[in-house]
Each structure stands twice: as structure tokens, then as C-alpha cells.
Amino acid sequence: MKVLIGNRIMLYGILNSCFQSLEISPRIAEIGVLNGKNAEVMVQIFSPSYTYLIDSWSSEIFKDYRDTNKHREWVDDISTYSFYFGGDVNNQATFDNLYDEVQKLFLHKKNVKIIRGSSFDGLKKLKLELGTSKLDLIYLDASHQYETVFDDLMYYKDLISENGVFQLNDCCYSDLGVRQNLGVLEAVTKFVKMTNFIPVVITNTDWSDIVLIREGHMMINKLNQVISDGNFSYVEIPNQLLGAAVVKTGKMHNLSFC
């Protein structure tokens, strides 16, 4: 696993170079879309053959978060992060506005399908849309709670093509992450133990992005080649150290594995 000094956008560029090398015009999906700004960047970089955007855009989605964490004084109420959603998270109008923003962004994109529903309900609709086709990239950025992330990984893995990729946001353990009860890192650590997906790249940032690919498939070699041949700074470590990752905060935010 390479620990890369970079961000999610850099990873998009690396993955796009891999797809081009393999002559793949990717089908991509983002699970957890918010205002569509990240999806817009992905469409610009990948020029995908088709894009699927799945989000509930619902204030009700935080009920589980509140029920799970209401007794935990070390976890913030979701209202603390209303600024991130652009309005009161208790008000459905906030999410309707976000949904409207996404619709406007992709109004004239015929190869973009917007699916409104939870990640689980969206999965059922996505299967109908795909038919026998598979996805080449899934960007997973929905609920960051352990159980939900793990479920999303387990259910969506069957929709990924042979050389397809998972990319996940906020795969880290940090002081700020504890305040949100992030469970992405823990879910990924269990997921790679139960499947043939392995961690290939993680960014050395405070909110790390990680890339997972099936072990033994060509995409891993392509990705390693693109990074090795490019102007990228990285350190390579054993995959087994992933679970030990923690963000150390000083003048800069860096991943530590000890």
C-alpha cells in the first residue's frame, strides 16, 4: 500500500490515467452526493461513459446517527455540522435545496442518472439501471458510521467490474473524526479481511482518501506504474498496517502507523 502525499483530486487523475491505459471508458457512481460539486469534478476528469449519483437528500437519514450516539458525550450532535450541508439539518428544505442544486448541475447531461434514495434503496434501483453492466469506479462518501460503510462495501462490491475500484473518503482515525464517530477506517479494515479487495493507495492527509482494488488484477499494476512513473511522493508500507493508521496533528496533518 502506497501512502501518497496528495488529495482525492490527485487520485482521480491517477485512476483516469489507468483507465485510459486500459482503454476503459469508465462507468462511475458516487454514493453520497451532497451538492454535486465532487461529482462535477469526477465527470470533468473521467469523462465517463455513464455516471450514477445516489443520495437520499433527506433529513431523516440522520436518525440512526442520533439514536446510536445520543449517549456518547465524545460525539457531536449532527447539528454541529449544519454548515457543511448549507442549512439546518433538521429541516428537509435544506436537503431539497441540495437536490435541486444537483439537478441543475447535470440538467443537460444525458449520461448522468440521479437516484434519490438511501445507499441501500439506491442499490436496488442501480441494479435495474445497470442490467448486466458493471461499474469501474465507486466513490463511497455516504454515511461514515461503521455499520453503514461496511454494508455499503459488502453490497456494492458485486457491482464493480474486474478491474474496478472503490474510493472512500474520510478513511482515517483522528481527534476530529472521533467527534463524528467516523467508522470508515474500521469498516475498510474488516472488509479487506473478508474479501479479495486490498488497499492500494491512501492519501497522507487529515481526511484521507483510500483506493481498494481486487488482489491480482491488472488495475493494481497499472496504478503502481502510473505512480512510479509520475511526479508523486509516497512511502510504501505493508497492507496489514492499515488498521494502525492515525492522523497526527501538528503544524501539518500526517498519517502515522505506529
Backbone hydrogen bonds, N-H to C=O, Kabsch-Sander energy under -0.5 kcal/mol:
donor,donor_aa,acceptor,acceptor_aa,energy
2,K,200,V,-2.8
3,V,235,V,-3.6
4,L,2,K,-0.8
4,L,202,I,-2.7
5,I,233,S,-2.8
6,G,4,L,-1.2
11,L,7,N,-1.9
12,Y,8,R,-2.2
13,G,9,I,-2.0
14,I,10,M,-2.1
15,L,11,L,-2.9
16,N,12,Y,-2.7
17,S,13,G,-1.9
18,C,14,I,-1.7
19,F,15,L,-2.5
20,Q,16,N,-2.5
21,S,17,S,-2.1
22,L,18,C,-1.9
23,E,20,Q,-1.1
24,I,19,F,-3.2
25,S,23,E,-0.5
28,I,26,P,-0.5
28,I,50,Y,-2.4
29,A,137,L,-2.0
30,E,52,Y,-2.4
31,I,139,Y,-2.8
32,G,30,E,-0.7
32,G,54,I,-3.1
36,G,33,V,-2.2
40,E,36,G,-2.3
41,V,37,K,-1.7
42,M,38,N,-2.4
43,V,39,A,-2.5
44,Q,40,E,-1.9
45,I,41,V,-2.4
46,F,42,M,-3.0
47,S,43,V,-1.7
49,S,26,P,-2.0
50,Y,26,P,-1.0
51,T,111,N,-2.6
52,Y,28,I,-2.1
53,L,113,K,-2.8
54,I,30,E,-2.7
54,I,52,Y,-0.5
55,D,115,I,-1.8
61,I,58,S,-1.1
62,F,59,S,-1.2
63,K,60,E,-1.8
66,R,62,F,-2.4
67,D,63,K,-2.8
68,T,64,D,-2.7
69,N,65,Y,-1.9
70,K,66,R,-1.4
72,R,69,N,-1.8
73,E,71,H,-0.8
75,V,72,R,-1.6
76,D,179,R,-3.2
80,T,77,D,-2.2
81,Y,78,I,-1.9
82,S,79,S,-1.7
84,Y,81,Y,-1.3
85,F,81,Y,-0.7
85,F,82,S,-1.0
86,G,82,S,-0.8
86,G,83,F,-0.5
87,G,82,S,-1.6
91,N,88,D,-1.5
92,Q,90,N,-0.6
94,T,91,N,-1.5
95,F,91,N,-0.6
95,F,92,Q,-0.6
96,D,92,Q,-2.2
97,N,93,A,-2.3
98,L,94,T,-1.4
99,Y,95,F,-2.4
100,D,96,D,-2.2
101,E,97,N,-2.0
102,V,98,L,-2.1
103,Q,99,Y,-2.3
104,K,100,D,-2.2
105,L,101,E,-2.2
106,F,102,V,-1.8
107,L,104,K,-1.0
109,K,106,F,-1.6
110,K,108,H,-0.9
112,V,109,K,-1.4
113,K,51,T,-3.1
114,I,112,V,-0.5
115,I,53,L,-3.5
115,I,113,K,-0.5
116,R,114,I,-0.5
117,G,55,D,-1.7
117,G,115,I,-0.7
122,G,118,S,-3.5
123,L,119,S,-1.2
124,K,120,F,-1.2
125,K,121,D,-1.6
126,L,122,G,-2.7
127,K,123,L,-2.3
128,L,124,K,-1.3
129,E,125,K,-1.9
130,L,126,L,-2.6
131,G,127,K,-2.1
133,S,130,L,-2.2
135,L,159,L,-3.5
136,D,27,R,-2.9
137,L,27,R,-1.4
138,I,165,V,-2.4
139,Y,29,A,-3.2
140,L,138,I,-0.8
140,L,167,Q,-2.9
141,D,31,I,-3.1
141,D,139,Y,-0.7
149,V,145,Q,-2.6
150,F,146,Y,-2.6
151,D,147,E,-2.2
152,D,148,T,-2.8
153,L,149,V,-2.4
154,M,150,F,-2.4
155,Y,151,D,-2.8
156,Y,152,D,-2.5
157,K,153,L,-1.4
158,D,155,Y,-0.5
159,L,156,Y,-1.9
160,I,157,K,-1.3
161,S,135,L,-3.5
164,G,161,S,-2.1
165,V,136,D,-1.7
166,F,212,L,-2.3
167,Q,138,I,-2.6
168,L,210,I,-2.2
169,N,140,L,-1.5
171,C,208,S,-3.1
172,C,170,D,-1.7
178,V,174,S,-2.1
179,R,175,D,-1.1
180,Q,176,L,-0.7
180,Q,177,G,-0.8
181,N,178,V,-1.2
182,L,177,G,-2.3
183,G,144,H,-3.5
187,A,183,G,-2.3
188,V,184,V,-2.7
189,T,185,L,-2.4
190,K,186,E,-1.8
191,F,187,A,-2.5
192,V,188,V,-2.5
193,K,189,T,-0.7
194,M,190,K,-1.4
195,T,191,F,-1.1
198,I,213,I,-2.7
200,V,211,V,-2.8
201,V,211,V,-1.0
202,I,2,K,-2.5
203,T,209,D,-2.4
204,N,4,L,-2.9
205,T,203,T,-1.7
208,S,205,T,-0.5
210,I,168,L,-2.0
211,V,201,V,-2.7
212,L,166,F,-2.7
213,I,198,I,-2.0
214,R,164,G,-0.6
215,E,196,N,-3.8
217,H,214,R,-1.5
220,I,217,H,-1.6
221,N,217,H,-0.7
222,K,218,M,-2.3
223,L,219,M,-2.6
224,N,220,I,-2.5
225,Q,221,N,-2.2
226,V,222,K,-2.6
227,I,223,L,-2.3
228,S,224,N,-2.6
229,D,225,Q,-2.6
230,G,226,V,-0.9
232,F,227,I,-0.6
232,F,230,G,-1.2
234,Y,232,F,-0.5
235,V,3,V,-1.8
237,I,1,M,-2.9
241,L,238,P,-1.8
242,L,239,N,-2.0
244,A,241,L,-1.7
245,A,242,L,-2.0
246,V,256,S,-2.0
247,V,173,Y,-3.3
248,K,246,V,-0.5
248,K,254,N,-3.3
249,T,247,V,-0.5
250,G,248,K,-0.6
250,G,252,M,-2.2
254,N,248,K,-2.1
254,N,252,M,-0.6
256,S,246,V,-2.8
